[in-house]
Structure formats: structure tokens, C-alpha cells
Amino acid sequence: MASTIEQGEACMMPPMEVDIDDLDELVRGRVVVAMSGGVDSSVTAAFVAQKGWDAVGISMRLYATPPSSYTKSCCSPDDLFDARMVADTLGIPFYVANYQDEFKARVIDYFVEEYKRGRTPNPCVACNNHLKFDILLKRSLALGAKYLATGHFARIDRSGEVPVMRTGLDENKDQSYFLFGIPREALSRIVFPLGELTKEEVRDYALGMNLETAEKPESQEICFVEGRSYRDFLEERIKQGESTPGKFMHVDGQVLGEHDGIHQFTIGQRKGLGLSWHEPLYVQAIRPEEGTVVVGPKRGLFARGLVAERCNWLSFERPPGILECEARIRYRSKPVKAVVTVGEDASMAMVEFEEPQRAVAPGQAVVFYRGDEVLGGGWIEEARV
């Protein structure tokens, strides 16, 4: 894989008071730091460099960004420049690796195809699964690194016989939901230095070290949509004849109108339907085969369970057949008590919630927890009402 090399010169930096007890005795040799150009990965790199480990920064160039969108999304050329500036400040080698083809195939194309099928994708999970903790991790090990460090707010507990993933201590920033797809065997090669910190502490450290990214705002957008709405992005990507137009149908069977394509809708959506009715209508189901978008009142959005496929388990080689845990069906949703029945090959699971959950969307992820331990997760195939 071709890469562009930018290497910084060493300079002095103030000490950084970070205490993550289990890492000093474990990390020996080279550590690759995934540097996105944001404050989190910058502080991660600072932590690794200050500890005296053989730190190497790598940024992934994932897509081509027009100049008008440089500051509107992550992983833009401006972000790569910021990452290089931080590496210069820390005095660590810095590289840019071109993964645009892989990102297009595994994240952007997946994103578009899922919407064409009437599903709701999660590109951040896909990026972590296929880019950061597959391609970049393998690249890091091939370069002689023993570990890959990233700025995710999560923790890896190494106190037992095998590593266990736990949530980040900052509940408002915990990113464990996006990490359920990491291969279990890869946990021993990954370091999350920020898992014990709050976002405010991270910014304080960055300010104290005068890092370029200390006050940089966080991106709130899907990175590759380039400052537009994701619907505008889809309209440009989906060619004529590829979309599935069809009808709006009320849950009682009444046809209410027509639409131009199921890719415009997701479960739970209310706005943008363009329908007139005596009560608010929400998307309750999408039938891609016939292009039907089923709508109805809010009370019809609740599901008692779901079917998950392509499950990945972090805490078990094979989970028990019946698993009592907490389940989270969206990044910002609260975990709810659930009973998970695992299929024969462990890649499929039936999930039954203690209380019905709103807007269970096929294509999204369901992640399983026991307290702060991340047990694993899978992809929602269908809701069970």
C-alpha cells in the first residue's frame, strides 16, 4: 500500500500526568498511533510518546475531499496537516497511508447499498471493523509494532487471563458501541489510553502541551458526505434505475401516496414524508422487495425484540445458549435488560427486551453489555413486534 511520509523533528514538551496502571509493564517496543487530526488521537500520541515507547503516528487518507469541505468533516486534508503538526511537536515519525480504495469498498459503498435495501447502516462501526482494527492493525504489526493505540473512549482490562473490553469511564463519550466488531484475538494488541479520562481532561492535557488540536471542535457529521446531508449524498450516488420507488401504505392497509425511493427513509422517521393525516405518522417498516414504506402512529414503533446476525463475541470463545445482559440498539440509547438466545453457530442471536424498544432499525448494530463489560454485538436483521 502506497504511503506518503512526513517525519517531524524532536522538540521539548511538558510532562503529562496520566496514570493508566496496566500499560507500563505490557507495552514494550513500537506502538503505532492512529492519528486522525483530532484532539483525542493527538493526546493519545502524546501519552505514548511521553511514556518513552517507540511511537509512530499513522493517518489514514480515506477519501478525496473538495476544498470547500476541508473543515467540515474528519479525515480531510486539513486534519492530516493537523496530525502532522502534532507529530512534529511530539517528535515522532509520522506517515500518511492511502486507504481510499478500501474505504470506498468497505464503508462508502456499503453505506449506499444498505440504504438502497431499505436498511439503516452504521458507517462508523464499519470503519472500525474493516479499516482501523483490521487493515491498519495488520499494517502496524507488519511494520514491527506490538500495539496499535487509538483515541477511542473505551478500556481494555488486562487483569485476567484474557483481555476484556470495558466502557469508557466518561459515560458521555463512551465509544464501546462502535467497537463490538473487533476480533477477540486482537484485543491483546490494542491500547486505548483515553479510556480512564473525561473529554474535559483530554482537552486540558492538550492545552497544557500546546497541541495544535487542543481546541479543535469535534466533527458531528458522517465524514464522507462532505458537509451535505446524507440524503443529498445518496441522491448523487444512486443512479437512475437503482432506487426502488413505491407506495406509502398505512398499517391498516390503506395506500396514502407514492415515493421516489426507499433509500430516503429509515425506521422511526417522521419528517420528510410529505403525507397529510389526522395524526403524526412514522415509518414503521420498509419492504424493499415491493418498495413499500409502511407508516403508522408512534405507538406502532415499539418492538419486544430483534434478530441479530453476524454477531461477534468479545468475552467468549462461544457464548452460552441463553445470555442475560443489557442491550443497546443505538449509540446514544441507554442499555436495557435483555435475554439473548444464541444460535447454533453463535453468529445469530434472538434478543428479547425486558421493555419494548422504539424504532429498532435493520442495519443498525445491537451491542451487549454486562455492567461495564462489552460482551459483543451483532447487526440487526429484523425487529420482532
ABEGO torsion letter per residue (X at the ends): XBBBBBBBBBBBBBBBBBBBAAAAAABBEBBBBBBAGBAAAAAAAAAAAAAGBBBBBBBBBABBBBAAAAAABBGBAAAAAAAAAAAAAAGBBBBBBBAAAAAAAAAAAAAAAAAAAGBBBBAAAAAAAAAAABAAAAAAAAAGBABBBBABBBBBBAABABBBBBBBABAAABAAAAAAABBAAAAAABBBAAAABBAAAAAAAAAAAGBAAAABBBBABBAAAGGBBAAAAAAAABBBGABBBBBBBBAAGBBAEBBAEAAABBBGBABGAGBBBABBBBBABBBAAAGBBBBBBAAAABBABBBBBGBBBAABABBBABBBBBBBABAABBBBBBBBBBBAAGABBBBBBABBBBGBBBGBBBBBBBEABBAEBBBBABBBX
